[in-house]
């Protein structure tokens, strides 16, 4: 963009009278003219062209995805060849994917001793140099915490790359956007010192991202960093709501459940039930962390703006993996040119001694896979715990179907979170219900020797008939899951499912009791045991 700056003679004369040097006079005039241009054109129109090169690069995702991934693997192995891990698995002589397969599949338990040494300041262990930041994650709500290394390379070439590309995709879809004309409301967690090492932090990934973000971003985001990083979520929610409610917010980012809590407080403070009256220029919600479908109708009711957009992202503690690039398609684009190499383990072979693990080129459409990643944060063939299903290979697009540990297969029904979300969505549509939160688990045998699934659901809006809601949910699960249908046949193995209505704020109170409010913490949707649901039912009494 070329802009011709004309000198303002009257301003030059004023500068001369005040004995300002010519260089300072010229800079002052340029800045003055720039401000005028920004006001006329809008900041978004000025910034948007800088995303053009990246937008063009996305075309290679459809034409040469396997070659891109091969190059990612080559670079990762080369960078880590002199580390302790690289020497152990002879990375210097890795020439192909087949060579790389000498590295065994890793879970967190397999690498936690390496990570703990890194947290104590050891260098060149899983990744070159010293890693100073660690994302504290339990996946869902396990008592044991995981500390995922977040290297400087990982921040730049994985996590921040995902944030950049989310904006690039959005601007590509919405060229008339005024995204940067107002503020970005970004929710984050908190962090704390790591073993008292200087400049080393452990905490929610979102807090680490906020702590290390480019200072320029702080000019357009809300709230201030000191509020964003508060550890008490309820105090933080109140302060965020009060600091943001009178700002011109154009975009919001965060986990749908926690963002909804903040928005509801904003509405209370402003005395309205329509967020479009508070933030009339709000145009997009970049969301992730949990499935959006249970919250979609609630957001539509409080954001009454036909031009509002919702964009899903797959940003985990371990990396940034996917972005919804088409609002009409719920599947996300797999981001294949970050410093992440992907592999996929068929879910039906998860417990097999020698599963047939494949790289991107070997995946099949419509098949459930557990995802493995190798990244510039020092994770190698790491079983992340999420399950995905591909819907397209040109380019590679996928949906998240659940967790490797969070499904129900107590009777061979193999019920995944994706099935649950579809069933609940239809039950809500047909009964007028809205769901705030839910969890489900098997009842292995009741007093009458009957087995079933028990669903504990907190409704934002009650269904017109709880019996009908349960019936539609059960019927839908049978339609979309043949294994569930077979076990429900004539009630021989599984009885009709049971829906238990949770009291208001039950799940909030359960998470609060575990010290897991806010950030990326979430309720386990499906469990193969009754550990979680029994705790919740005791609180529901």
C-alpha positions in Angstrom: 0.0 0.0 0.0 1.5 3.3 -1.1 0.3 6.5 0.7 1.6 9.9 -0.4 2.1 12.1 2.6 1.7 15.8 1.9 3.5 18.4 4.1 1.3 20.6 6.1 2.8 24.1 5.9 1.0 25.6 8.8 2.1 22.7 11.1 5.7 23.1 9.8 5.6 26.8 10.7 4.3 25.9 14.2 7.2 23.4 14.6 9.7 26.1 13.6 8.4 28.5 16.1 8.8 25.9 18.8 12.4 25.2 17.6 11.8 21.6 16.7 14.3 20.0 14.4 13.3 19.2 10.8 13.6 15.4 11.3 11.2 15.5 14.3 8.9 17.8 12.3 8.7 15.4 9.4 8.1 12.4 11.7 5.3 14.3 13.5 3.7 15.1 10.2 3.9 11.5 9.0 2.4 10.2 12.2 -0.4 12.8 12.0 -1.2 11.9 8.5 -1.1 8.1 9.4 -3.7 8.7 12.1 -5.9 10.4 9.6 -5.6 7.6 7.2 -6.3 4.9 9.9 -9.4 6.8 10.9 -10.6 7.0 7.3 -9.7 3.5 6.1 -10.1 1.5 9.4 -7.3 -0.4 11.1 -8.6 -3.8 9.8 -8.2 -2.6 6.1 -4.6 -1.6 6.8 -3.7 -4.8 8.7 -5.6 -7.3 6.5 -3.1 -7.3 3.5 -0.3 -8.6 5.8 -2.3 -11.9 6.0 -2.4 -12.2 2.2 0.8 -14.3 1.8 -0.3 -16.7 4.5 -3.8 -17.0 2.9 -2.1 -18.0 -0.4 0.0 -20.6 1.3 -3.1 -22.5 2.4 -3.6 -23.8 -1.2 -0.7 -26.1 -0.7 -2.7 -28.0 2.0 -4.7 -29.6 -0.8 -2.0 -30.1 -3.4 1.0 -31.4 -1.4 0.1 -32.3 2.1 2.2 -35.4 2.4 5.3 -33.6 1.2 4.7 -30.8 3.7 4.5 -33.3 6.6 7.6 -35.1 5.4 9.5 -31.9 5.6 8.1 -31.1 9.0 9.3 -34.5 10.3 12.8 -34.0 8.7 13.2 -30.6 10.4 12.0 -31.7 13.8 14.3 -34.7 13.8 17.3 -32.6 12.6 16.7 -30.0 15.3 16.5 -32.5 18.1 19.3 -34.8 16.9 21.8 -33.6 19.5 19.4 -33.8 22.4 19.4 -36.6 24.9 16.3 -38.0 23.3 17.7 -37.6 19.8 20.8 -39.5 20.7 18.9 -42.3 22.4 16.9 -43.0 19.2 19.7 -42.1 16.8 18.0 -39.2 15.1 21.1 -38.5 13.0 20.3 -41.6 11.0 16.6 -41.1 10.6 16.1 -40.8 6.9 12.4 -41.8 6.5 9.2 -42.2 8.4 10.0 -45.9 8.6 13.2 -45.0 10.5 11.3 -42.7 12.8 9.0 -45.6 13.8 11.8 -46.9 16.0 10.7 -44.4 18.6 8.0 -46.1 20.7 4.6 -44.5 21.3 4.7 -42.3 24.4 2.1 -41.4 27.0 2.8 -38.8 29.7 3.8 -41.4 32.2 6.5 -42.5 29.8 8.1 -39.0 29.6 7.3 -37.4 33.0 10.7 -38.1 34.4 12.3 -36.3 31.4 9.9 -33.4 31.9 10.6 -33.1 35.6 14.3 -32.9 34.9 13.6 -30.1 32.3 11.4 -28.3 34.9 14.5 -28.3 37.2 16.5 -26.5 34.5 18.3 -29.3 32.6 19.0 -28.4 28.9 18.9 -30.4 25.7 16.7 -33.2 27.1 13.6 -33.6 24.8 14.3 -30.3 22.8 17.4 -28.2 22.3 18.1 -25.6 25.0 16.2 -24.8 28.2 12.4 -25.0 28.2 11.1 -22.4 30.6 7.3 -22.7 30.3 5.0 -25.7 31.1 1.3 -26.0 30.4 -0.4 -27.6 33.4 -3.0 -29.9 32.1 -5.1 -32.9 33.4 -6.9 -33.4 30.1 -10.2 -33.3 32.0 -10.4 -33.4 35.7 -8.0 -36.1 36.9 -6.2 -35.6 40.2 -2.8 -36.0 38.6 -1.5 -33.0 36.6 0.5 -33.2 33.5 3.2 -30.5 32.7 3.5 -30.1 29.0 6.7 -28.4 27.8 6.1 -25.3 25.8 9.4 -24.3 24.1 10.1 -20.9 22.5 9.9 -22.7 19.1 6.6 -24.2 20.0 5.2 -20.9 21.1 6.2 -19.2 17.8 5.7 -22.0 15.3 2.8 -23.9 16.8 0.6 -21.9 19.3 1.0 -18.4 18.0 0.9 -19.7 14.4 -2.5 -21.1 15.1 -3.8 -17.7 16.4 -2.4 -15.9 13.4 -4.0 -18.4 11.0 -7.4 -18.2 12.7 -7.4 -14.5 11.9 -6.1 -15.2 8.4 -8.9 -17.7 7.6 -11.5 -15.3 9.2 -10.4 -12.3 7.1 -10.4 -14.5 4.0 -14.0 -15.4 4.6 -15.0 -11.9 5.7 -13.2 -9.2 3.7 -15.6 -6.5 5.0 -14.6 -7.3 8.6 -13.7 -4.6 11.1 -12.1 -7.0 13.5 -9.3 -4.6 14.5 -11.4 -1.6 14.9 -12.3 -2.5 18.5 -11.1 -4.8 21.3 -10.5 -8.5 21.6 -11.8 -10.1 24.8 -9.5 -13.0 25.5 -10.1 -15.3 28.4 -7.1 -16.9 30.1 -6.1 -19.0 33.1 -3.3 -18.3 35.6 0.3 -19.3 36.1 2.8 -19.7 39.0 6.6 -19.9 39.3 8.1 -23.3 38.3 10.3 -24.7 41.0 11.4 -21.1 41.8 13.5 -21.0 38.6 14.0 -17.6 37.3 11.6 -16.6 34.4 10.2 -20.1 34.4 6.4 -20.6 34.7 3.9 -23.4 35.0 0.1 -22.9 34.5 -2.7 -22.9 32.0 -1.6 -22.7 28.4 -3.8 -19.6 27.9 -1.9 -17.9 30.7 1.5 -18.7 29.2 0.3 -17.3 25.8 -0.9 -14.1 27.4 2.3 -13.7 29.4 4.5 -14.1 26.2 2.2 -12.3 23.7 3.5 -9.5 21.5 3.1 -6.2 23.4 1.3 -4.7 20.4 -1.6 -7.2 20.9 -2.1 -5.8 24.4 -3.1 -2.5 22.8 -6.3 -4.1 21.3 -7.1 -6.8 23.9 -9.1 -6.7 27.1 -8.8 -7.2 30.0 -5.4 -6.0 31.3 -2.8 -8.7 31.9 -3.0 -8.4 35.7 -6.8 -9.2 35.5 -6.4 -11.9 32.8 -3.9 -13.8 34.9 -5.8 -13.8 38.3 -6.0 -17.3 39.8 -9.5 -16.9 41.4 -11.9 -17.4 38.5 -14.9 -15.9 40.2 -12.9 -12.7 41.1 -11.5 -12.7 37.6 -14.9 -13.1 36.0 -16.2 -10.1 37.9 -13.3 -7.9 37.0 -13.3 -9.0 33.4 -17.0 -8.2 33.0 -16.6 -4.7 34.6 -13.5 -3.9 32.5 -15.0 -5.1 29.2 -18.6 -4.0 29.4 -18.0 -0.5 28.3 -15.4 -1.3 25.6 -16.0 -1.7 21.9 -15.5 -5.5 21.8 -15.4 -6.9 18.2 -14.2 -10.4 18.9 -14.1 -12.9 21.7 -11.9 -15.9 22.3 -12.1 -18.7 24.8 -13.8 -21.9 26.1 -17.6 -21.6 25.4 -18.7 -22.5 29.0 -16.4 -20.0 30.7 -17.0 -17.3 28.1 -20.8 -17.7 28.7 -20.3 -17.1 32.4 -18.5 -13.9 31.7 -21.1 -12.7 29.2 -24.0 -13.4 31.5 -22.3 -11.3 34.2 -21.8 -8.5 31.6 -25.5 -8.6 30.7 -26.4 -8.5 34.4 -24.3 -5.4 35.0 -25.7 -3.7 31.9 -29.3 -4.6 32.7 -30.1 -6.3 29.3 -30.5 -9.7 27.9 -29.1 -8.8 24.4 -25.3 -8.6 24.1 -25.6 -6.8 20.8 -26.8 -3.8 22.8 -23.6 -3.9 24.8 -21.2 -4.7 22.0 -22.9 -3.7 18.8 -19.8 -4.4 16.7 -19.1 -7.9 18.0 -18.6 -10.1 15.0 -16.8 -13.4 15.8 -16.3 -15.9 18.6 -13.1 -18.0 18.2 -13.9 -21.0 20.5 -12.4 -24.3 21.4 -11.7 -26.6 24.3 -15.2 -28.2 24.4 -17.8 -29.0 21.8 -19.8 -25.9 20.9 -23.1 -27.6 20.1 -24.5 -27.7 23.7 -24.0 -23.9 23.9 -24.9 -22.8 20.4 -28.6 -21.9 21.1 -27.7 -20.0 24.2 -25.2 -17.9 22.3 -27.7 -17.2 19.6 -30.3 -16.1 22.1 -28.0 -13.5 23.8 -26.2 -12.4 20.6 -29.0 -11.3 18.3 -26.8 -10.3 15.4 -27.3 -11.9 12.0 -23.7 -11.1 11.1 -22.2 -12.9 14.2 -19.7 -15.6 13.3 -18.5 -18.7 15.2 -15.2 -20.3 14.4 -13.9 -23.4 16.1 -10.2 -24.0 16.8 -8.3 -27.0 18.1 -5.8 -25.4 20.5 -4.7 -27.8 23.2 -1.9 -27.6 25.8 0.2 -29.8 23.5 -0.2 -27.7 20.4 -2.5 -25.9 17.9 -3.8 -28.5 15.4 -7.0 -27.3 13.6 -9.1 -24.4 12.4 -12.6 -24.3 11.0 -12.0 -22.6 7.6 -15.5 -22.8 6.3 -18.5 -21.7 8.4 -20.8 -24.0 6.6 -18.6 -27.1 7.4 -18.1 -28.0 11.1 -14.9 -29.9 10.2 -11.6 -28.3 10.9 -8.6 -28.0 8.6 -5.6 -29.9 9.9 -2.7 -27.4 10.2 0.0 -29.4 8.5 2.9 -26.9 8.1 3.4 -26.0 11.8 6.2 -27.8 13.7 3.9 -30.7 14.4 4.1 -34.1 12.7 0.9 -36.2 12.9 0.3 -39.9 13.2 -2.9 -41.8 13.7 -3.7 -45.0 15.6 -7.0 -46.8 14.8 -9.2 -46.7 17.9 -10.2 -50.4 17.4 -6.4 -51.2 17.8 -5.8 -48.9 20.8 -5.0 -51.7 23.1 -3.4 -54.0 20.5 0.3 -55.0 21.1 1.3 -53.9 17.6 -1.3 -51.4 16.3 -1.1 -50.3 12.6 -0.1 -46.6 13.1 -0.2 -44.5 9.9 1.0 -41.1 8.9 -1.3 -38.6 7.3 -1.2 -40.3 3.9 -2.5 -43.5 5.4 -5.7 -42.3 7.0 -9.2 -43.5 5.9 -12.3 -41.2 5.9 -14.9 -41.9 8.5 -12.6 -43.9 10.8 -11.9 -43.1 14.4 -8.3 -42.5 15.2 -6.3 -41.7 18.3 -3.9 -38.9 17.4 -0.2 -39.0 18.0 2.0 -35.9 17.7 5.7 -35.0 17.5 6.4 -31.3 18.1 9.0 -28.7 18.6 8.0 -28.7 22.3 9.8 -32.0 22.7 6.8 -34.4 22.4 7.7 -37.5 20.3 5.0 -39.9 19.0 2.9 -38.6 21.9 -0.6 -40.0 22.4 -2.4 -36.8 23.1 -5.6 -38.4 24.2 -8.0 -37.0 21.6 -9.8 -39.0 19.0 -10.5 -37.7 15.5 -12.3 -38.7 12.3 -11.4 -37.4 8.9 -14.1 -36.0 6.6 -11.9 -34.9 3.7 -8.4 -35.5 2.3 -8.4 -32.7 -0.2 -7.5 -30.8 2.0 -7.3 -32.9 5.2 -10.3 -32.0 7.4 -11.5 -33.6 10.6 -13.8 -33.5 13.5 -13.0 -34.3 17.1 -14.9 -37.4 18.2 -13.9 -37.7 21.8 -11.1 -38.8 24.1 -9.3 -42.1 24.3 -10.2 -42.3 28.0 -13.6 -40.6 27.9 -16.1 -42.8 26.2 -18.6 -45.5 27.3 -17.8 -49.0 26.3 -19.0 -50.9 29.3 -21.1 -53.3 27.3 -19.5 -53.1 23.8 -21.5 -50.1 22.7 -18.5 -47.8 22.0 -20.3 -44.6 22.6 -18.1 -41.6 21.7 -18.5 -37.9 22.6 -19.4 -37.1 19.0 -22.3 -39.5 19.2 -23.4 -37.9 22.5 -23.3 -34.4 21.0 -25.4 -35.4 18.0 -28.0 -37.1 20.1 -28.3 -34.2 22.6 -28.5 -31.7 19.8 -31.5 -33.5 18.2 -33.2 -34.0 21.6 -32.8 -30.3 22.3 -34.3 -29.3 18.9 -37.3 -31.6 19.3 -38.1 -30.6 22.9 -37.0 -26.9 23.0 -34.4 -27.7 25.6 -31.0 -26.0 26.1 -28.1 -27.7 28.0 -25.7 -26.0 30.3 -23.5 -29.0 31.1 -23.7 -32.8 31.2 -21.9 -36.0 32.1 -22.8 -39.7 31.5 -21.7 -43.0 32.8 -22.9 -46.7 32.8 -25.1 -48.2 35.4 -23.6 -51.7 35.5 -26.5 -53.4 37.3 -29.2 -51.9 39.4 -31.4 -53.6 42.1 -33.4 -55.3 39.3 -30.3 -56.6 37.6 -30.7 -54.1 34.7 -27.9 -52.1 32.9 -28.2 -48.8 31.3 -26.6 -45.4 30.7 -27.2 -42.6 33.2 -27.1 -39.0 31.9 -26.7 -36.2 34.5 -27.8 -33.0 32.6 -28.0 -29.4 33.8 -30.5 -27.7 31.6 -30.4 -23.9 30.9 -33.9 -24.4 29.5 -35.9 -27.5 30.5 -37.4 -29.7 27.8 -41.1 -29.6 27.3 -41.1 -33.3 28.2 -38.2 -35.0 30.0 -39.5 -38.4 28.9 -39.6 -37.3 25.2 -36.0 -35.8 25.6 -34.7 -39.2 26.8 -36.6 -41.1 24.1 -35.2 -38.9 21.3 -31.7 -39.1 22.7 -31.9 -42.9 23.0 -33.3 -43.3 19.5 -30.8 -41.0 17.9 -27.9 -42.8 19.5 -29.2 -46.1 18.0 -29.5 -44.5 14.6 -25.9 -43.1 14.5 -24.1 -45.9 16.5 -24.7 -49.5 15.3 -23.0 -50.9 18.4 -25.2 -49.0 20.7 -28.2 -50.1 18.6 -27.2 -53.8 18.9 -26.8 -53.6 22.7 -30.2 -51.9 23.0 -32.0 -54.6 20.9 -35.1 -55.7 22.8 -33.5 -54.3 26.0 -31.4 -57.5 26.3 -28.1 -55.9 27.2 -28.9 -52.3 27.7 -32.1 -50.8 29.0 -33.6 -47.4 28.1 -31.2 -44.7 29.2 -32.0 -42.6 32.3 -31.8 -38.8 32.5 -31.2 -37.2 35.9 -31.8 -33.5 36.1 -28.9 -31.6 37.7 -29.6 -28.7 40.0 -28.4 -25.2 38.8 -24.6 -24.7 39.0 -23.9 -28.4 40.0 -21.0 -28.7 37.5 -19.7 -25.3 38.5 -19.7 -26.4 42.1 -18.1 -29.7 41.3 -15.2 -28.1 39.4 -14.8 -25.4 42.1 -14.5 -28.1 44.7 -11.6 -29.6 42.7 -10.0 -26.1 42.2 -10.6 -26.3 38.5 -12.7 -23.3 37.6 -11.9 -21.4 34.4 -9.0 -21.8 32.0 -9.1 -25.0 30.0 -10.7 -27.2 32.7 -13.8 -29.0 31.6 -16.4 -31.5 32.8 -15.8 -35.1 31.6 -18.6 -35.8 29.2 -18.5 -39.6 29.1 -16.8 -42.0 31.5 -16.5 -45.8 31.5 -16.6 -45.8 35.3 -18.9 -44.2 37.8 -16.2 -42.3 39.7 -17.0 -38.9 38.4 -20.8 -39.2 38.3 -21.1 -40.5 41.8 -19.3 -37.4 43.1 -21.6 -35.2 41.1 -24.8 -37.1 42.3 -23.8 -36.6 45.9 -23.6 -32.9 45.3 -26.9 -33.0 43.5 -28.8 -34.5 46.5 
